[in-house]
Amino acid sequence: MQITVDPGRCIGAGQCVLTAPEVFDQNESGIVTVLRPAPAGGDAAAAREAALVCPSSTITVE
């Protein structure tokens, strides 16, 4: 699994951080950052869920 984000699309809703706090964070502007671009186990499942709930479709999981 590989996670990428498009910070230009991020609206700072924070759903990713709430859903997968071990994988995502937000910078001082509220824009998503990836803490673990290749998570495993439960963190991988949470990252997939975060991609689904992201209102701006910023997160890509491959």
Secondary structure, 3 states (H helix, E strand, C coil): CCEEECCCCCCCCCHHHHHCCCCEEECCCCCEEECCCCCCHHHHHHHHHHHHHCCCCCEEEC
